[in-house]
């Protein structure tokens, strides 16, 4: 019988080999275009391969970058972050920043293959499970404790629609927030008031921050994860968005970030 550790190790091993072959091919383009295509066909589901073929992206979604460097393999770190849906977090250092990508694997006749890339550009195309759910009125659970990974300290805690604790910046800015449903599984997040502030948070102009303009958008995806897109605070007097970065997108290196619901 396979254990969770067996599944984790197999997924990590598959992703390590994939990234070794993928980055090697990417760094030798355009000569290695055929090699890169064979790597994709070998490690991607048919559904994801077809979605990428029609995606209009100006960057590589597996690297979250327009560049490629084989030195990135030296800092490659792969972790299972959500066992139930085989979701893995892949991070590397490009020399300036840590870049992270969230991938979902599926078991295909005993072999793990990549079935989804959790970022906004591909979510708009629609995954296989999302296509199946079109036309339904299905809502997924939004309550709980949402993290980047379950061992992180920053938690986006949702008890009910007007009882939310959001870590804008860990150890500096925690706010009380509310959510408003826009459509099935998609919500706007609004500021209510600051809750716990460090020195940096105390310097912000809270009296001038709108409680009527969304500060973030969240979507509960079909695999039970959350897509969290930070917008920032709207400054009423200056009529502009301020504080455009938050804890989650700084940690993941992307916006939106993918969060998981942990006990």
C-alpha positions in Angstrom: 0.0 0.0 0.0 1.3 3.5 -1.0 1.8 6.0 1.8 1.6 9.8 1.7 5.4 9.9 1.8 5.6 7.5 -1.2 3.3 9.7 -3.2 5.2 12.9 -2.2 8.6 11.3 -3.1 7.3 10.1 -6.4 5.8 13.5 -7.3 9.0 15.3 -6.3 11.1 12.9 -8.3 9.0 13.4 -11.4 9.1 17.2 -11.1 12.9 17.2 -10.6 13.5 15.2 -13.8 10.9 17.4 -15.6 12.6 20.6 -14.6 16.1 19.3 -15.5 14.9 18.3 -19.0 12.7 21.4 -19.4 15.3 24.0 -18.4 18.0 22.3 -20.4 15.8 22.5 -23.5 14.7 26.1 -22.8 18.3 27.3 -22.4 19.1 26.0 -25.9 16.2 27.5 -27.9 15.5 27.8 -30.7 17.7 24.8 -31.7 16.0 22.6 -29.1 12.4 23.5 -29.9 11.6 19.9 -30.9 13.2 18.6 -27.7 11.2 21.0 -25.6 8.0 19.9 -27.3 8.8 16.2 -26.6 9.4 17.1 -22.9 6.0 18.7 -22.7 4.2 15.8 -24.4 6.0 13.4 -22.0 5.2 15.2 -18.7 2.0 17.1 -19.4 -1.6 15.9 -19.6 -3.2 16.2 -23.0 -5.6 18.8 -21.5 -2.8 21.0 -20.2 -0.7 20.6 -23.4 -3.6 21.8 -25.5 -4.3 24.7 -23.2 -0.7 25.9 -23.5 -0.8 25.6 -27.2 -3.6 28.2 -27.4 -2.5 30.4 -24.5 -1.3 33.8 -25.4 1.5 34.2 -22.8 4.6 36.4 -22.9 6.5 34.4 -20.3 7.2 30.7 -19.5 4.5 29.5 -17.1 6.7 26.7 -15.7 9.4 29.2 -14.8 7.3 32.3 -14.3 9.9 34.1 -16.3 10.9 35.3 -19.8 14.4 34.1 -19.2 16.1 30.7 -18.6 19.3 29.8 -16.8 20.6 26.3 -16.0 22.1 27.6 -12.7 18.5 27.9 -11.5 18.5 24.1 -11.1 21.0 24.4 -8.3 18.5 26.2 -6.1 15.4 24.1 -7.2 13.2 23.3 -4.2 10.1 21.1 -4.6 7.5 20.4 -1.9 4.1 18.8 -1.7 1.8 21.4 -0.2 -1.7 19.8 -0.6 -1.7 16.0 -0.6 -5.4 15.5 -1.5 -5.0 17.0 -4.9 -1.3 16.4 -5.5 -0.4 20.1 -5.5 3.3 20.9 -5.4 5.2 24.2 -4.9 8.3 24.6 -7.0 10.7 27.4 -6.1 14.1 28.5 -7.4 16.3 31.6 -7.1 17.1 33.6 -10.2 19.9 35.5 -8.6 17.7 38.4 -7.5 14.5 36.8 -6.2 12.9 33.5 -5.2 10.4 32.5 -7.9 7.7 30.0 -7.1 5.2 28.0 -9.3 2.3 25.9 -8.1 1.7 22.7 -10.2 -1.0 20.1 -9.8 -0.2 16.4 -10.7 -2.5 13.5 -11.6 -1.9 9.8 -11.7 -2.0 8.6 -15.3 -1.8 4.8 -15.4 0.6 4.7 -12.5 2.7 7.7 -13.7 2.5 11.2 -12.4 2.0 13.9 -15.0 1.4 17.6 -14.7 -2.3 18.6 -15.2 -2.5 22.3 -14.1 -0.4 25.4 -13.5 -2.0 27.5 -10.9 -1.8 31.1 -12.2 -4.4 33.5 -13.5 -3.4 33.4 -17.2 -4.2 29.7 -17.5 -7.2 29.8 -15.2 -8.9 32.1 -17.7 -8.5 29.3 -20.4 -10.3 26.8 -18.1 -9.1 23.5 -16.8 -10.7 20.1 -17.6 -12.6 20.1 -14.3 -13.7 23.7 -14.8 -15.1 22.9 -18.2 -17.1 20.1 -16.6 -18.6 22.5 -14.1 -19.8 25.1 -16.6 -23.4 25.9 -16.2 -23.6 24.5 -12.7 -24.4 26.4 -9.5 -21.8 24.7 -7.4 -20.1 26.6 -4.6 -17.0 25.4 -2.7 -16.2 25.9 0.9 -14.6 29.3 1.7 -14.5 29.1 5.5 -11.3 28.0 7.2 -7.6 28.8 7.6 -5.9 29.6 4.3 -2.1 29.4 4.0 0.6 29.2 1.3 1.7 26.0 2.9 0.3 24.5 6.1 3.6 25.2 8.1 3.5 28.9 7.3 2.7 31.5 10.1 0.6 33.9 7.9 -3.0 32.7 7.9 -6.0 34.2 6.1 -8.7 33.2 8.5 -12.3 33.2 7.3 -15.0 32.5 9.9 -17.9 34.1 8.1 -18.4 36.8 5.5 -17.9 39.7 7.9 -15.5 38.0 10.3 -12.1 37.7 8.5 -8.5 38.2 9.7 -6.1 39.0 6.9 -2.3 39.2 7.2 -1.4 42.0 4.8 2.2 41.9 6.1 3.3 39.4 8.7 4.2 40.9 12.1 3.3 44.4 10.8 -0.2 44.6 9.4 -3.2 42.5 10.3 -6.6 43.7 9.3 -10.3 42.9 9.9 -12.0 42.4 6.5 -15.3 41.3 5.0 -16.1 39.6 1.7 -18.8 40.1 -0.8 -19.9 37.4 -3.2 -19.8 38.4 -6.9 -20.6 35.1 -8.4 -20.2 31.4 -7.5 -16.9 30.9 -5.8 -15.7 34.5 -6.6 -15.5 37.2 -3.9 -14.3 40.8 -3.4 -12.5 41.5 -0.1 -13.0 44.8 1.7 -11.2 46.5 4.6 -13.1 46.9 7.8 -10.4 48.2 10.1 -6.8 47.5 11.2 -6.6 44.8 13.8 -2.9 44.4 14.9 -0.2 46.8 13.7 3.5 47.0 14.0 5.6 50.1 13.5 5.3 50.0 9.8 1.5 49.5 9.9 1.1 52.4 12.4 2.5 54.8 9.8 -0.2 54.1 7.3 -3.0 56.6 6.7 -5.8 54.3 7.8 -8.4 57.1 8.1 -8.0 57.7 4.4 -8.3 54.1 3.2 -11.6 53.2 1.6 -13.8 50.5 3.1 -15.9 50.4 -0.1 -13.2 49.6 -2.7 -12.0 46.0 -2.9 -8.5 45.4 -1.6 -8.3 41.8 -3.0 -10.2 39.3 -5.1 -10.5 35.6 -4.1 -11.7 32.6 -6.0 -12.2 29.1 -4.7 -11.0 26.7 -7.4 -12.5 23.4 -8.3 -9.7 21.5 -6.6 -10.4 23.3 -3.3 -7.6 25.8 -3.3 -7.9 29.5 -3.3 -6.7 32.0 -5.9 -5.9 35.2 -3.9 -5.2 38.3 -5.9 -4.1 41.3 -3.9 -5.1 44.8 -5.2 -4.1 47.2 -2.4 -5.7 49.9 -0.4 -7.5 52.7 -2.1 -6.5 56.1 -0.8 -9.6 58.4 -0.9 -7.8 61.7 -0.8 -5.0 60.8 -3.3 -7.4 58.7 -5.4 -4.9 56.0 -6.0 -4.0 52.5 -4.9 -1.4 52.3 -2.2 0.5 49.3 -0.6 0.3 47.2 -3.8 2.2 44.3 -2.2 1.1 41.9 0.5 2.4 38.9 2.4 1.2 36.3 0.1 2.3 37.6 -3.3 5.7 38.5 -1.8 6.1 35.0 -0.5 5.0 33.3 -3.7 6.5 35.7 -6.2 3.2 36.0 -8.0 -0.2 37.6 -8.0 -2.6 35.9 -7.6 -1.2 33.4 -5.1 -2.6 30.0 -4.5 -3.6 29.2 -0.9 -4.6 26.0 0.7 -7.1 25.3 3.5 -5.3 23.7 6.5 -6.8 22.4 9.8 
